[in-house]
Amino acid sequence: MKAIVSLIAQVITCAVCIVVGWMLKDNWPQEKPAANPMAAMAGQAQTVAVTNVEIRAYNKPERFVAHAEPVQEVDLLPQVDGYIQEITFKEGDTVQAGDLLYVLDDERYQAVVNQRKADLEAAEAEARRARRYYERMQNADERGITQLERDNAEAESERAAAAVLQAKANLIVAEYDLKKARVVAPISGQIGKTAAHVGDYVAPSKGALAKIVQINPMRITFPLTDRAYIAWREAQKKGVDEAFRLRLVLADGSEYDQQGTFAFDDNTMSKETATIQMRLSFPNPDRLLIPNSYVTLLTDYQDPPKYPSVPQSAVFDMAGGSLGVWVVKADGTVEARAVQTKDAYLGWCPVLEGLAEGETVVISGVAKLTPGAKVRDVAPTANEDITADFKPRAED
């Protein structure tokens, strides 16, 4: 019985303890939560990377898809007919104007020349005889000849002189045909595949023998919009267009080692695209520019303008859509300052308004900053974006 009473007493005691604990739980001392990390950092100097505003040249090029075309190209047509006796070039050779390329069988043309020479000699002999006869008639006693005889002698002399002129013209034509039996290059350039071979019969009506394309210099054409064309014309009137630098990027991404010069602009504008074709001239000594290929044209300044500049990482979007940078003030705090910039190029932004040379801006750690926050600056990690002597590739 005593055991049962003792057990009941223990149960009652446990129940009382639970109730009392439940009642006192709200007054029990609680562990304080950890402080807000940002609040804790507010009174501390934030570690950021900074750099000074520099005066740097800004030379972002405009890019155009351009087309390479030869200044001249000629379809080599035979001007007389005949059988080919000799071909004096190799396909793909670079030929010079006046070089002999094809030799046609010229026996027939030589025979015609010989005949025309004989005709000329006969005509000249007849002209001499008629002239002497006319001179005798002129000197004869008027009582021994009639006026009709004198007139006939004069007319015969004139006909003989005309026959000489005709014979000379016939000889010139024959010599021309003989000369054209030897086909020469009319321009300098690269000759392509021959369409005829030794023993083939060729004629003007049978088509071209080969094509010669001038390869040095090469012409580069690109379209310019109507607005850009007007701006270029205004710059040309002021002489500013001469300050432009004209470069090419080849299909493999490498920069062409020759600079171009302006050749001419077209005389009409496309109604469909509202563009006009501009033409430049580029030296092509190594034949890297291939006719009908496409290249990238870069246009920038010979002497580019300079602006106060900051690394692109320093610029952030401010409320309202403007751009800003964090400027470190003399007391070690930062302010968000609105700036106006040009498009970033090679990791740098030229600043038109809002910054001066020598001011310090934050380029790393900007996300954790607030106006008036204290900062502790460290030197930025060296990288291509902020290394002054970094040289970009042409296609950057």
C-alpha positions in Angstrom: 0.0 0.0 0.0 2.9 2.3 0.9 4.4 1.6 -2.5 1.2 2.6 -4.4 1.0 5.8 -2.4 4.7 6.6 -3.2 4.1 6.1 -6.9 1.1 8.3 -7.0 3.1 11.0 -5.2 5.8 10.9 -7.8 3.4 11.2 -10.7 1.7 14.2 -9.1 5.1 15.8 -8.5 6.1 15.4 -12.2 2.8 16.8 -13.4 3.3 19.9 -11.2 6.8 20.4 -12.5 5.6 20.3 -16.1 2.8 22.7 -15.5 5.1 25.1 -13.7 7.7 24.9 -16.5 5.0 25.6 -19.2 3.9 28.7 -17.3 7.4 30.1 -16.8 8.7 29.4 -20.4 8.1 33.0 -21.7 10.1 34.4 -18.8 13.0 32.1 -19.3 16.2 33.9 -20.4 16.7 33.6 -24.2 20.0 33.5 -26.2 20.4 36.7 -28.1 20.3 36.3 -32.0 23.4 37.0 -34.0 23.7 40.6 -35.1 22.8 41.6 -38.8 25.9 41.0 -40.9 25.3 44.2 -42.9 24.7 46.2 -39.8 27.8 44.8 -38.3 29.7 45.8 -41.4 28.2 49.3 -41.5 30.7 50.6 -39.0 33.7 48.9 -40.5 35.8 49.9 -43.5 34.9 47.8 -46.6 37.7 46.3 -48.5 37.5 47.3 -52.2 39.8 47.6 -55.2 40.3 51.1 -56.6 42.1 52.8 -59.4 42.7 56.4 -60.5 40.9 58.1 -63.4 43.3 58.1 -66.4 43.5 60.2 -69.6 43.4 57.5 -72.3 43.0 57.6 -76.1 39.6 56.3 -77.3 39.8 54.8 -80.7 36.9 52.4 -81.1 36.7 51.4 -84.8 33.6 51.2 -86.9 33.2 47.9 -88.6 32.0 47.2 -92.1 31.5 44.0 -94.1 33.6 44.8 -97.2 34.1 43.1 -100.5 37.4 42.7 -102.4 37.3 43.3 -106.1 40.0 43.9 -108.8 40.5 47.3 -110.2 40.7 45.8 -113.7 39.9 42.4 -115.2 40.1 41.4 -118.9 38.7 38.5 -120.9 41.5 37.8 -123.3 39.7 37.4 -126.7 41.6 36.6 -130.0 41.2 39.3 -132.6 42.0 37.0 -135.5 41.4 33.4 -136.2 43.9 30.6 -136.5 45.5 27.6 -134.9 47.5 28.0 -131.7 51.2 27.2 -132.2 52.5 28.1 -128.8 51.4 29.1 -125.3 54.1 31.0 -123.4 52.7 31.2 -119.9 51.8 28.9 -117.0 48.2 29.1 -115.7 48.1 31.2 -112.6 51.2 33.2 -113.5 51.5 36.9 -112.8 51.9 38.6 -116.2 52.9 42.1 -117.2 51.2 44.3 -119.7 52.8 43.5 -123.1 53.9 40.0 -122.3 53.4 37.5 -125.1 50.9 34.8 -124.2 49.7 33.0 -127.3 51.2 32.6 -130.8 48.9 31.7 -133.7 49.8 30.3 -137.0 50.6 33.5 -139.0 51.7 32.2 -142.4 48.5 33.3 -144.0 48.7 36.8 -142.5 52.3 37.1 -143.5 51.4 36.3 -147.1 48.7 38.9 -147.1 51.2 41.5 -145.8 53.6 40.6 -148.6 50.9 40.9 -151.1 49.8 44.3 -149.8 53.4 45.5 -149.9 53.6 44.5 -153.6 50.3 46.3 -154.3 51.7 49.4 -152.6 54.9 49.4 -154.7 52.8 48.9 -157.9 50.5 51.8 -156.9 53.5 54.1 -156.1 55.1 53.2 -159.5 51.9 54.1 -161.3 51.5 57.3 -159.3 55.1 58.3 -160.3 54.3 57.6 -164.0 51.1 59.5 -163.9 52.7 62.5 -162.2 55.5 62.7 -164.8 53.0 62.5 -167.6 50.9 65.3 -166.0 54.0 67.5 -165.6 54.9 67.0 -169.3 51.4 68.0 -170.3 51.7 71.1 -168.1 54.9 72.1 -169.7 53.9 71.4 -173.3 53.2 74.1 -175.9 49.5 75.0 -175.7 49.3 74.8 -179.4 50.3 71.1 -179.4 47.7 69.8 -176.9 44.2 70.4 -175.9 42.8 71.4 -172.6 41.0 68.1 -172.4 44.3 66.2 -172.6 45.6 68.3 -169.7 42.5 67.6 -167.6 42.7 63.9 -168.3 46.4 63.8 -167.3 45.6 65.6 -164.1 42.7 63.2 -163.2 44.9 60.2 -163.9 47.6 61.5 -161.6 45.1 62.1 -158.8 43.6 58.6 -159.2 47.1 57.1 -159.0 47.8 59.1 -155.8 44.5 57.8 -154.3 45.4 54.3 -155.2 48.7 54.7 -153.3 46.7 55.8 -150.2 44.4 52.8 -150.6 47.3 50.4 -150.9 48.9 51.9 -147.7 45.6 51.4 -145.8 45.4 47.8 -147.0 48.9 47.2 -145.9 48.2 48.6 -142.4 45.2 46.3 -142.0 47.3 43.3 -143.1 50.1 44.2 -140.7 47.5 44.6 -137.9 46.2 41.1 -138.5 49.7 39.8 -138.6 50.5 41.5 -135.3 47.3 40.2 -133.7 48.4 36.6 -134.4 50.6 37.2 -131.4 48.3 37.6 -128.3 49.8 39.8 -125.6 48.6 40.8 -122.1 46.7 44.1 -122.2 47.1 44.7 -118.5 49.3 43.4 -115.6 47.8 40.9 -113.3 47.2 37.2 -112.6 46.2 35.0 -115.5 43.8 32.1 -114.9 43.0 28.9 -116.6 43.5 28.8 -120.4 40.4 27.8 -122.5 42.5 26.7 -125.5 45.6 24.7 -126.1 48.3 24.2 -128.7 46.6 23.0 -131.9 43.2 24.4 -131.1 41.5 26.6 -133.7 40.5 29.9 -132.1 38.5 32.9 -133.4 36.9 36.0 -131.9 33.5 34.3 -132.1 34.6 31.3 -130.1 35.1 33.1 -126.8 37.8 34.1 -124.5 41.2 32.4 -124.3 41.8 33.3 -120.6 41.1 36.0 -118.0 43.6 38.4 -116.5 42.7 39.9 -113.1 44.7 42.9 -111.7 45.6 41.9 -108.1 47.9 44.8 -107.0 46.5 47.1 -105.9 43.1 45.7 -104.8 39.9 47.6 -104.5 37.8 47.2 -101.3 34.1 48.2 -101.5 31.7 48.7 -98.7 28.2 50.2 -98.3 27.7 53.5 -96.4 24.3 54.6 -95.2 22.8 57.9 -96.5 23.3 59.6 -93.1 26.8 58.4 -92.7 27.6 59.4 -96.2 26.4 63.0 -95.5 28.5 63.1 -92.4 31.5 61.8 -94.3 31.0 64.5 -97.0 30.9 67.2 -94.3 34.1 65.8 -92.8 35.7 65.8 -96.2 34.9 69.5 -96.7 36.7 70.2 -93.5 39.6 67.9 -94.3 38.8 65.7 -91.3 38.4 62.6 -93.5 42.2 62.5 -94.0 42.6 61.7 -90.3 40.9 58.3 -90.6 42.8 55.1 -90.6 41.6 52.3 -92.9 42.5 48.7 -91.9 41.3 45.2 -92.8 40.8 42.0 -90.9 41.2 38.9 -93.0 39.0 35.8 -92.9 41.3 34.1 -90.4 41.0 36.9 -87.9 44.4 38.4 -88.5 44.9 42.1 -89.3 46.1 42.9 -92.8 49.5 44.6 -92.7 48.7 47.3 -95.2 46.6 50.4 -94.8 44.2 51.7 -97.5 43.5 55.0 -99.1 40.2 56.4 -100.4 39.6 55.8 -104.1 36.2 57.1 -105.0 32.5 56.9 -104.0 29.8 55.7 -106.4 27.6 58.2 -108.2 24.2 56.7 -107.3 22.6 55.4 -104.1 20.7 52.2 -103.8 16.9 52.7 -103.6 16.5 49.4 -101.9 19.0 49.8 -99.1 19.6 53.6 -98.9 23.4 52.9 -99.1 26.1 54.1 -101.4 29.2 52.1 -102.4 32.5 53.5 -101.2 35.7 52.3 -102.8 39.2 52.1 -101.2 42.5 51.0 -102.6 44.8 48.6 -100.7 48.3 47.4 -101.8 48.3 43.7 -102.3 51.9 42.6 -102.9 51.5 39.2 -101.3 48.1 38.4 -102.9 46.4 38.0 -99.5 43.4 39.9 -100.8 41.6 37.7 -103.2 39.1 39.0 -105.7 35.4 38.5 -104.7 36.4 37.6 -101.1 34.9 39.2 -98.0 36.9 41.0 -95.4 36.1 43.2 -92.3 36.9 46.9 -92.7 37.9 48.8 -89.6 37.9 52.7 -89.6 39.2 54.7 -86.8 41.4 57.8 -86.2 45.1 58.2 -87.0 45.3 60.5 -83.9 42.5 59.4 -81.6 40.9 61.8 -79.1 41.6 61.4 -75.4 39.2 61.3 -72.4 39.2 60.7 -68.7 38.7 57.0 -68.5 37.8 54.3 -66.0 37.7 50.5 -66.2 34.4 49.2 -67.4 33.9 47.3 -64.1 33.7 50.7 -62.2 30.5 51.7 -64.0 27.1 50.5 -62.7 23.5 51.3 -63.3 21.9 53.9 -61.1 18.2 54.3 -60.3 16.5 56.1 -63.1 18.5 54.5 -65.8 21.7 56.7 -65.6 25.2 55.3 -65.1 27.3 55.9 -62.1 30.6 55.2 -60.4 31.7 55.0 -56.7 34.1 57.8 -56.1 36.4 57.6 -53.0 36.5 60.9 -51.2 39.4 62.3 -49.2 37.9 61.2 -45.9 37.8 57.5 -47.0 34.1 57.4 -47.7 32.4 56.8 -51.0 29.8 58.6 -53.0 27.7 57.4 -56.0 28.3 59.9 -58.8 26.4 60.0 -62.1 28.5 60.1 -65.2 28.1 60.3 -69.0 30.2 57.8 -70.9 30.9 56.7 -74.5 30.6 53.0 -75.4 33.2 50.8 -73.6 36.1 49.6 -75.6 38.8 47.2 -74.6 37.6 47.2 -71.0 37.7 51.0 -70.6 34.9 53.6 -70.6 35.7 57.2 -71.6 33.9 59.6 -69.4 32.4 62.8 -71.0 31.0 64.3 -67.8 31.3 63.6 -64.1 34.9 62.7 -63.4 38.3 64.4 -63.6 41.8 62.9 -64.1 43.3 61.6 -60.9 40.1 60.9 -58.9 39.8 57.5 -57.3 37.0 55.1 -58.2 36.1 51.7 -57.0 36.5 48.9 -59.6 35.8 45.8 -57.4 33.4 45.2 -54.5 30.9 47.8 -55.6 27.9 45.6 -54.8 28.3 45.9 -51.1 28.7 49.7 -51.0 26.3 52.3 -49.8 26.6 56.1 -49.9 28.9 57.4 -47.1 30.4 53.9 -46.4 34.0 53.9 -45.4 36.4 51.8 -47.6 39.8 50.3 -47.3 41.3 50.2 -50.7 43.7 47.6 -52.1 45.6 47.5 -55.4 43.6 45.8 -58.1 44.6 42.4 -59.5 46.6 42.9 -62.8 44.5 41.9 -65.8 44.2 42.8 -69.5 41.4 45.3 -68.8 43.4 47.7 -66.7 47.0 47.1 -68.0 48.1 50.2 -69.8 50.3 48.4 -72.3 47.8 45.6 -73.2 47.6 45.3 -77.0 44.3 43.8 -78.2 43.8 41.6 -81.2 42.4 43.3 -84.3 39.0 41.6 -84.1 38.4 42.8 -80.5 
